Amino acid sequence: MIQYLIIAVVVSWSAVVVFKKVFPKTANSVFSSLSVFCEKQGWTILAKWLKPKMTFGCAGGCGCSSEDKLTNTVQEIKPIKWQ
């Protein structure tokens, strides 16, 4: 019986992750409204956990981390020497 609960939790978590990756703007609005609802109910810890992080740059749709910092490092290109 416990294995069904574990499988249900894993499948639900996977569905949430896919939803956030495929529909980032919709997911942000859904989690924002859930956060506001939880805040009105007095569940501040759950509301804080559900509140979406502020995205910047590419708006989080490309899969890059929002914590990544822009680095303008230029890599030197070395020519290939054939022997």
Biopython code that builds the backbone (N, CA, C, O; Angstrom):
import numpy as np
from Bio.PDB.StructureBuilder import StructureBuilder

atoms = [
    (1, "MET", "N", (0.820, -1.191, 0.000)),
    (1, "MET", "CA", (0.000, 0.000, 0.000)),
    (1, "MET", "C", (0.871, 1.266, 0.000)),
    (1, "MET", "O", (0.534, 2.249, -0.659)),
    (2, "ILE", "N", (1.977, 1.240, 0.730)),
    (2, "ILE", "CA", (2.836, 2.421, 0.815)),
    (2, "ILE", "C", (3.512, 2.717, -0.520)),
    (2, "ILE", "O", (3.817, 3.871, -0.821)),
    (3, "GLN", "N", (3.748, 1.666, -1.328)),
    (3, "GLN", "CA", (4.390, 1.891, -2.620)),
    (3, "GLN", "C", (3.497, 2.711, -3.540)),
    (3, "GLN", "O", (4.003, 3.483, -4.354)),
    (4, "TYR", "N", (2.170, 2.559, -3.430)),
    (4, "TYR", "CA", (1.257, 3.367, -4.246)),
    (4, "TYR", "C", (1.337, 4.845, -3.857)),
    (4, "TYR", "O", (1.245, 5.727, -4.712)),
    (5, "LEU", "N", (1.506, 5.099, -2.583)),
    (5, "LEU", "CA", (1.655, 6.479, -2.120)),
    (5, "LEU", "C", (2.957, 7.078, -2.628)),
    (5, "LEU", "O", (2.976, 8.228, -3.065)),
    (6, "ILE", "N", (4.028, 6.329, -2.579)),
    (6, "ILE", "CA", (5.324, 6.815, -3.062)),
    (6, "ILE", "C", (5.263, 7.078, -4.568)),
    (6, "ILE", "O", (5.757, 8.101, -5.041)),
    (7, "ILE", "N", (4.658, 6.155, -5.318)),
    (7, "ILE", "CA", (4.539, 6.343, -6.765)),
    (7, "ILE", "C", (3.677, 7.555, -7.079)),
    (7, "ILE", "O", (3.992, 8.309, -8.000)),
    (8, "ALA", "N", (2.598, 7.759, -6.337)),
    (8, "ALA", "CA", (1.725, 8.919, -6.562)),
    (8, "ALA", "C", (2.470, 10.220, -6.296)),
    (8, "ALA", "O", (2.294, 11.191, -7.031)),
    (9, "VAL", "N", (3.293, 10.253, -5.262)),
    (9, "VAL", "CA", (4.063, 11.458, -4.951)),
    (9, "VAL", "C", (5.087, 11.739, -6.046)),
    (9, "VAL", "O", (5.251, 12.885, -6.463)),
    (10, "VAL", "N", (5.774, 10.699, -6.514)),
    (10, "VAL", "CA", (6.793, 10.875, -7.561)),
    (10, "VAL", "C", (6.153, 11.335, -8.871)),
    (10, "VAL", "O", (6.681, 12.227, -9.535)),
    (11, "VAL", "N", (5.027, 10.739, -9.247)),
    (11, "VAL", "CA", (4.346, 11.128, -10.481)),
    (11, "VAL", "C", (3.811, 12.555, -10.380)),
    (11, "VAL", "O", (3.901, 13.320, -11.341)),
    (12, "SER", "N", (3.257, 12.914, -9.232)),
    (12, "SER", "CA", (2.759, 14.284, -9.046)),
    (12, "SER", "C", (3.892, 15.301, -9.122)),
    (12, "SER", "O", (3.760, 16.343, -9.765)),
    (13, "TRP", "N", (4.994, 14.995, -8.467)),
    (13, "TRP", "CA", (6.150, 15.899, -8.497)),
    (13, "TRP", "C", (6.675, 16.055, -9.922)),
    (13, "TRP", "O", (7.026, 17.158, -10.339)),
    (14, "SER", "N", (6.728, 14.954, -10.667)),
    (14, "SER", "CA", (7.183, 15.009, -12.058)),
    (14, "SER", "C", (6.238, 15.842, -12.916)),
    (14, "SER", "O", (6.688, 16.594, -13.779)),
    (15, "ALA", "N", (4.944, 15.716, -12.688)),
    (15, "ALA", "CA", (3.968, 16.500, -13.436)),
    (15, "ALA", "C", (4.137, 17.995, -13.162)),
    (15, "ALA", "O", (4.014, 18.808, -14.079)),
    (16, "VAL", "N", (4.414, 18.360, -11.924)),
    (16, "VAL", "CA", (4.633, 19.769, -11.580)),
    (16, "VAL", "C", (5.891, 20.297, -12.258)),
    (16, "VAL", "O", (5.891, 21.413, -12.778)),
    (17, "VAL", "N", (6.952, 19.515, -12.257)),
    (17, "VAL", "CA", (8.201, 19.940, -12.890)),
    (17, "VAL", "C", (8.015, 20.131, -14.391)),
    (17, "VAL", "O", (8.491, 21.119, -14.952)),
    (18, "VAL", "N", (7.333, 19.206, -15.042)),
    (18, "VAL", "CA", (7.082, 19.325, -16.481)),
    (18, "VAL", "C", (6.187, 20.530, -16.757)),
    (18, "VAL", "O", (6.421, 21.261, -17.719)),
    (19, "PHE", "N", (5.173, 20.746, -15.936)),
    (19, "PHE", "CA", (4.280, 21.899, -16.090)),
    (19, "PHE", "C", (5.067, 23.202, -16.001)),
    (19, "PHE", "O", (4.830, 24.126, -16.779)),
    (20, "LYS", "N", (5.999, 23.277, -15.059)),
    (20, "LYS", "CA", (6.799, 24.494, -14.915)),
    (20, "LYS", "C", (7.761, 24.693, -16.076)),
    (20, "LYS", "O", (8.056, 25.832, -16.438)),
    (21, "LYS", "N", (8.260, 23.602, -16.672)),
    (21, "LYS", "CA", (9.186, 23.712, -17.800)),
    (21, "LYS", "C", (8.464, 24.049, -19.101)),
    (21, "LYS", "O", (8.953, 24.860, -19.887)),
    (22, "VAL", "N", (7.314, 23.437, -19.332)),
    (22, "VAL", "CA", (6.611, 23.612, -20.598)),
    (22, "VAL", "C", (5.817, 24.917, -20.632)),
    (22, "VAL", "O", (5.782, 25.591, -21.661)),
    (23, "PHE", "N", (5.186, 25.274, -19.531)),
    (23, "PHE", "CA", (4.363, 26.483, -19.455)),
    (23, "PHE", "C", (4.867, 27.402, -18.335)),
    (23, "PHE", "O", (4.215, 27.494, -17.295)),
    (24, "PRO", "N", (5.997, 28.078, -18.513)),
    (24, "PRO", "CA", (6.559, 28.855, -17.403)),
    (24, "PRO", "C", (5.696, 30.042, -16.977)),
    (24, "PRO", "O", (5.582, 30.313, -15.782)),
    (25, "LYS", "N", (5.092, 30.748, -17.917)),
    (25, "LYS", "CA", (4.271, 31.914, -17.542)),
    (25, "LYS", "C", (2.988, 31.483, -16.847)),
    (25, "LYS", "O", (2.580, 32.097, -15.861)),
    (26, "THR", "N", (2.350, 30.432, -17.350)),
    (26, "THR", "CA", (1.139, 29.917, -16.720)),
    (26, "THR", "C", (1.458, 29.367, -15.332)),
    (26, "THR", "O", (0.697, 29.574, -14.387)),
    (27, "ALA", "N", (2.570, 28.674, -15.215)),
    (27, "ALA", "CA", (2.957, 28.117, -13.918)),
    (27, "ALA", "C", (3.210, 29.237, -12.907)),
    (27, "ALA", "O", (2.832, 29.119, -11.741)),
    (28, "ASN", "N", (3.847, 30.317, -13.349)),
    (28, "ASN", "CA", (4.078, 31.435, -12.430)),
    (28, "ASN", "C", (2.770, 32.045, -11.964)),
    (28, "ASN", "O", (2.634, 32.375, -10.785)),
    (29, "SER", "N", (1.800, 32.205, -12.863)),
    (29, "SER", "CA", (0.529, 32.789, -12.448)),
    (29, "SER", "C", (-0.246, 31.836, -11.536)),
    (29, "SER", "O", (-0.884, 32.284, -10.583)),
    (30, "VAL", "N", (-0.200, 30.531, -11.811)),
    (30, "VAL", "CA", (-0.897, 29.561, -10.961)),
    (30, "VAL", "C", (-0.274, 29.519, -9.572)),
    (30, "VAL", "O", (-0.990, 29.567, -8.571)),
    (31, "PHE", "N", (1.044, 29.429, -9.500)),
    (31, "PHE", "CA", (1.691, 29.370, -8.197)),
    (31, "PHE", "C", (1.580, 30.696, -7.442)),
    (31, "PHE", "O", (1.551, 30.711, -6.211)),
    (32, "SER", "N", (1.518, 31.800, -8.175)),
    (32, "SER", "CA", (1.319, 33.093, -7.521)),
    (32, "SER", "C", (-0.073, 33.179, -6.893)),
    (32, "SER", "O", (-0.217, 33.641, -5.762)),
    (33, "SER", "N", (-1.094, 32.735, -7.625)),
    (33, "SER", "CA", (-2.450, 32.772, -7.068)),
    (33, "SER", "C", (-2.599, 31.780, -5.907)),
    (33, "SER", "O", (-3.304, 32.065, -4.939)),
    (34, "LEU", "N", (-1.942, 30.621, -5.997)),
    (34, "LEU", "CA", (-1.953, 29.691, -4.864)),
    (34, "LEU", "C", (-1.261, 30.287, -3.646)),
    (34, "LEU", "O", (-1.689, 30.077, -2.511)),
    (35, "SER", "N", (-0.193, 31.029, -3.892)),
    (35, "SER", "CA", (0.522, 31.680, -2.798)),
    (35, "SER", "C", (-0.349, 32.738, -2.124)),
    (35, "SER", "O", (-0.367, 32.848, -0.898)),
    (36, "VAL", "N", (-1.068, 33.512, -2.928)),
    (36, "VAL", "CA", (-1.958, 34.536, -2.365)),
    (36, "VAL", "C", (-3.078, 33.874, -1.555)),
    (36, "VAL", "O", (-3.422, 34.354, -0.475)),
    (37, "PHE", "N", (-3.651, 32.775, -2.066)),
    (37, "PHE", "CA", (-4.696, 32.050, -1.344)),
    (37, "PHE", "C", (-4.183, 31.536, 0.002)),
    (37, "PHE", "O", (-4.854, 31.677, 1.025)),
    (38, "CYS", "N", (-2.998, 30.943, -0.009)),
    (38, "CYS", "CA", (-2.428, 30.421, 1.238)),
    (38, "CYS", "C", (-2.115, 31.549, 2.223)),
    (38, "CYS", "O", (-2.248, 31.378, 3.434)),
    (39, "GLU", "N", (-1.703, 32.692, 1.697)),
    (39, "GLU", "CA", (-1.425, 33.848, 2.565)),
    (39, "GLU", "C", (-2.716, 34.338, 3.238)),
    (39, "GLU", "O", (-2.703, 34.718, 4.409)),
    (40, "LYS", "N", (-3.830, 34.326, 2.491)),
    (40, "LYS", "CA", (-5.117, 34.744, 3.070)),
    (40, "LYS", "C", (-5.596, 33.770, 4.131)),
    (40, "LYS", "O", (-6.262, 34.169, 5.086)),
    (41, "GLN", "N", (-5.260, 32.488, 3.972)),
    (41, "GLN", "CA", (-5.655, 31.475, 4.949)),
    (41, "GLN", "C", (-4.777, 31.504, 6.200)),
    (41, "GLN", "O", (-5.121, 30.906, 7.219)),
    (42, "GLY", "N", (-3.641, 32.203, 6.119)),
    (42, "GLY", "CA", (-2.747, 32.284, 7.261)),
    (42, "GLY", "C", (-1.619, 31.273, 7.214)),
    (42, "GLY", "O", (-0.893, 31.113, 8.195)),
    (43, "TRP", "N", (-1.461, 30.591, 6.098)),
    (43, "TRP", "CA", (-0.417, 29.599, 5.948)),
    (43, "TRP", "C", (0.798, 30.266, 5.324)),
    (43, "TRP", "O", (1.067, 30.088, 4.136)),
    (44, "THR", "N", (1.525, 31.027, 6.112)),
    (44, "THR", "CA", (2.599, 31.854, 5.570)),
    (44, "THR", "C", (3.783, 31.035, 5.060)),
    (44, "THR", "O", (4.393, 31.404, 4.057)),
    (45, "ILE", "N", (4.117, 29.942, 5.723)),
    (45, "ILE", "CA", (5.261, 29.136, 5.283)),
    (45, "ILE", "C", (4.954, 28.474, 3.939)),
    (45, "ILE", "O", (5.803, 28.457, 3.048)),
    (46, "LEU", "N", (3.749, 27.932, 3.793)),
    (46, "LEU", "CA", (3.353, 27.323, 2.521)),
    (46, "LEU", "C", (3.258, 28.383, 1.426)),
    (46, "LEU", "O", (3.637, 28.130, 0.282)),
    (47, "ALA", "N", (2.750, 29.574, 1.773)),
    (47, "ALA", "CA", (2.658, 30.656, 0.787)),
    (47, "ALA", "C", (4.043, 31.093, 0.327)),
    (47, "ALA", "O", (4.247, 31.379, -0.853)),
    (48, "LYS", "N", (4.983, 31.145, 1.245)),
    (48, "LYS", "CA", (6.354, 31.519, 0.905)),
    (48, "LYS", "C", (7.010, 30.455, 0.031)),
    (48, "LYS", "O", (7.799, 30.782, -0.856)),
    (49, "TRP", "N", (6.693, 29.188, 0.275)),
    (49, "TRP", "CA", (7.245, 28.089, -0.495)),
    (49, "TRP", "C", (6.665, 28.053, -1.913)),
    (49, "TRP", "O", (7.370, 27.726, -2.867)),
    (50, "LEU", "N", (5.367, 28.393, -2.046)),
    (50, "LEU", "CA", (4.706, 28.354, -3.349)),
    (50, "LEU", "C", (4.975, 29.580, -4.210)),
    (50, "LEU", "O", (4.825, 29.532, -5.430)),
    (51, "LYS", "N", (5.374, 30.680, -3.574)),
    (51, "LYS", "CA", (5.585, 31.917, -4.316)),
    (51, "LYS", "C", (6.699, 31.738, -5.343)),
    (51, "LYS", "O", (7.807, 31.334, -4.991)),
    (52, "PRO", "N", (6.410, 32.039, -6.618)),
    (52, "PRO", "CA", (7.442, 31.843, -7.651)),
    (52, "PRO", "C", (8.572, 32.850, -7.495)),
    (52, "PRO", "O", (8.375, 33.984, -7.059)),
    (53, "LYS", "N", (9.764, 32.393, -7.867)),
    (53, "LYS", "CA", (10.927, 33.272, -7.806)),
    (53, "LYS", "C", (10.848, 34.276, -8.942)),
    (53, "LYS", "O", (10.338, 33.970, -10.019)),
    (54, "MET", "N", (11.350, 35.458, -8.698)),
    (54, "MET", "CA", (11.366, 36.479, -9.736)),
    (54, "MET", "C", (12.409, 36.090, -10.771)),
    (54, "MET", "O", (13.556, 35.802, -10.430)),
    (55, "THR", "N", (12.011, 36.083, -12.024)),
    (55, "THR", "CA", (12.929, 35.723, -13.090)),
    (55, "THR", "C", (13.378, 36.975, -13.815)),
    (55, "THR", "O", (12.682, 37.990, -13.819)),
    (56, "PHE", "N", (14.527, 36.893, -14.416)),
    (56, "PHE", "CA", (15.054, 38.016, -15.177)),
    (56, "PHE", "C", (15.823, 37.459, -16.355)),
    (56, "PHE", "O", (16.064, 36.254, -16.429)),
    (57, "GLY", "N", (16.199, 38.298, -17.248)),
    (57, "GLY", "CA", (16.941, 37.849, -18.426)),
    (57, "GLY", "C", (16.004, 37.244, -19.445)),
    (57, "GLY", "O", (15.254, 37.958, -20.110)),
    (58, "CYS", "N", (16.045, 35.935, -19.570)),
    (58, "CYS", "CA", (15.232, 35.254, -20.581)),
    (58, "CYS", "C", (13.888, 34.823, -20.003)),
    (58, "CYS", "O", (13.167, 34.072, -20.660)),
    (59, "ALA", "N", (13.532, 35.256, -18.831)),
    (59, "ALA", "CA", (12.265, 34.967, -18.161)),
    (59, "ALA", "C", (12.115, 33.504, -17.775)),
    (59, "ALA", "O", (11.003, 33.031, -17.543)),
    (60, "GLY", "N", (13.207, 32.802, -17.706)),
    (60, "GLY", "CA", (13.166, 31.441, -17.205)),
    (60, "GLY", "C", (12.632, 30.405, -18.171)),
    (60, "GLY", "O", (12.457, 29.250, -17.783)),
    (61, "GLY", "N", (12.368, 30.769, -19.406)),
    (61, "GLY", "CA", (11.791, 29.824, -20.337)),
    (61, "GLY", "C", (12.802, 28.938, -21.037)),
    (61, "GLY", "O", (12.419, 27.958, -21.675)),
    (62, "CYS", "N", (14.074, 29.257, -20.935)),
    (62, "CYS", "CA", (15.067, 28.489, -21.682)),
    (62, "CYS", "C", (15.696, 27.380, -20.863)),
    (62, "CYS", "O", (16.452, 26.574, -21.405)),
    (63, "GLY", "N", (15.413, 27.317, -19.594)),
    (63, "GLY", "CA", (15.985, 26.271, -18.767)),
    (63, "GLY", "C", (17.234, 26.699, -18.030)),
    (63, "GLY", "O", (17.762, 25.932, -17.224)),
    (64, "CYS", "N", (17.723, 27.905, -18.283)),
    (64, "CYS", "CA", (18.903, 28.362, -17.564)),
    (64, "CYS", "C", (18.489, 28.815, -16.166)),
    (64, "CYS", "O", (17.341, 29.204, -15.948)),
    (65, "SER", "N", (19.392, 28.767, -15.257)),
    (65, "SER", "CA", (19.107, 29.123, -13.889)),
    (65, "SER", "C", (18.994, 30.635, -13.749)),
    (65, "SER", "O", (19.736, 31.381, -14.387)),
    (66, "SER", "N", (18.060, 31.084, -12.908)),
    (66, "SER", "CA", (17.921, 32.515, -12.692)),
    (66, "SER", "C", (19.029, 33.050, -11.792)),
    (66, "SER", "O", (19.203, 34.263, -11.671)),
    (67, "GLU", "N", (19.795, 32.127, -11.147)),
    (67, "GLU", "CA", (20.901, 32.546, -10.299)),
    (67, "GLU", "C", (22.185, 32.747, -11.088)),
    (67, "GLU", "O", (23.167, 33.268, -10.559)),
    (68, "ASP", "N", (22.181, 32.333, -12.363)),
    (68, "ASP", "CA", (23.377, 32.492, -13.180)),
    (68, "ASP", "C", (23.685, 33.973, -13.372)),
    (68, "ASP", "O", (22.790, 34.777, -13.634)),
    (69, "LYS", "N", (24.923, 34.309, -13.241)),
    (69, "LYS", "CA", (25.351, 35.685, -13.446)),
    (69, "LYS", "C", (25.972, 35.794, -14.832)),
    (69, "LYS", "O", (26.627, 34.869, -15.314)),
    (70, "LEU", "N", (25.756, 36.927, -15.450)),
    (70, "LEU", "CA", (26.328, 37.135, -16.768)),
    (70, "LEU", "C", (27.832, 37.310, -16.645)),
    (70, "LEU", "O", (28.312, 38.133, -15.865)),
    (71, "THR", "N", (28.548, 36.549, -17.403)),
    (71, "THR", "CA", (29.994, 36.685, -17.420)),
    (71, "THR", "C", (30.415, 36.922, -18.855)),
    (71, "THR", "O", (30.069, 36.149, -19.749)),
    (72, "ASN", "N", (31.143, 37.966, -19.067)),
    (72, "ASN", "CA", (31.612, 38.311, -20.402)),
    (72, "ASN", "C", (33.061, 37.881, -20.570)),
    (72, "ASN", "O", (33.942, 38.703, -20.820)),
    (73, "THR", "N", (33.291, 36.605, -20.431)),
    (73, "THR", "CA", (34.651, 36.093, -20.604)),
    (73, "THR", "C", (34.831, 35.700, -22.061)),
    (73, "THR", "O", (33.977, 35.041, -22.654)),
    (74, "VAL", "N", (35.935, 36.106, -22.614)),
    (74, "VAL", "CA", (36.255, 35.784, -23.999)),
    (74, "VAL", "C", (37.261, 34.650, -23.977)),
    (74, "VAL", "O", (38.338, 34.767, -23.392)),
    (75, "GLN", "N", (36.898, 33.550, -24.622)),
    (75, "GLN", "CA", (37.804, 32.417, -24.667)),
    (75, "GLN", "C", (38.687, 32.543, -25.905)),
    (75, "GLN", "O", (38.222, 32.867, -26.998)),
    (76, "GLU", "N", (39.940, 32.282, -25.701)),
    (76, "GLU", "CA", (40.886, 32.365, -26.806)),
    (76, "GLU", "C", (40.745, 31.125, -27.686)),
    (76, "GLU", "O", (40.768, 29.998, -27.191)),
    (77, "ILE", "N", (40.600, 31.337, -28.976)),
    (77, "ILE", "CA", (40.471, 30.245, -29.912)),
    (77, "ILE", "C", (41.848, 29.898, -30.450)),
    (77, "ILE", "O", (42.537, 30.743, -31.020)),
    (78, "LYS", "N", (42.238, 28.652, -30.263)),
    (78, "LYS", "CA", (43.563, 28.217, -30.725)),
    (78, "LYS", "C", (43.378, 27.403, -31.999)),
    (78, "LYS", "O", (42.490, 26.554, -32.076)),
    (79, "PRO", "N", (44.213, 27.661, -32.993)),
    (79, "PRO", "CA", (44.096, 26.903, -34.242)),
    (79, "PRO", "C", (44.579, 25.468, -34.050)),
    (79, "PRO", "O", (45.424, 25.185, -33.200)),
    (80, "ILE", "N", (44.022, 24.574, -34.858)),
    (80, "ILE", "CA", (44.419, 23.168, -34.809)),
    (80, "ILE", "C", (45.655, 22.981, -35.664)),
    (80, "ILE", "O", (45.695, 23.410, -36.817)),
    (81, "LYS", "N", (46.657, 22.342, -35.098)),
    (81, "LYS", "CA", (47.877, 22.070, -35.834)),
    (81, "LYS", "C", (47.893, 20.592, -36.211)),
    (81, "LYS", "O", (47.931, 19.711, -35.352)),
    (82, "TRP", "N", (47.865, 20.350, -37.506)),
    (82, "TRP", "CA", (47.885, 18.985, -37.983)),
    (82, "TRP", "C", (49.344, 18.519, -38.122)),
    (82, "TRP", "O", (50.216, 19.274, -38.552)),
    (83, "GLN", "N", (49.572, 17.294, -37.758)),
    (83, "GLN", "CA", (50.926, 16.765, -37.822)),
    (83, "GLN", "C", (51.058, 15.714, -38.883)),
    (83, "GLN", "O", (52.141, 15.160, -39.072)),
]
sb = StructureBuilder()
sb.init_structure("model")
sb.init_model(0)
sb.init_chain("A")
sb.init_seg("    ")
for serial, (resi, resn, name, xyz) in enumerate(atoms, 1):
    if name == "N":
        sb.init_residue(resn, " ", resi, " ")
    sb.init_atom(name, np.array(xyz, "f"), 0.0, 1.0, " ", f" {name:<3s}", serial, name[0])
structure = sb.get_structure()
